[in-house]
Amino acid sequence: MELVINGETQQAPEGTTAAALLNRLGLENERLAIEVNQEIVPRSQFETYTFVPGDRIEIVRAIGGGSAKP
């Protein structure tokens, strides 16, 4: 099936879950958020959330940081 992941069209098997997609992309151990069609998928649902053809997926990695005081 066709999915749009971070603006790029990609193919994935029917029935692909959020967890399976992250595994396929090598991101299974990253701190990140997944948005599908402008709605956040809770991490607790990654194992069961199943994509459908045409889903628009944004994967955003959490990056720590800040500024040091001089």
Summary of the structure (lengths in Angstrom):
residues: 70
radius of gyration: 13.8
end to end distance: 51.9
largest distance: 53.0
contacts: 146
relative contact order: 0.29
helix: 14%
strand: 34%
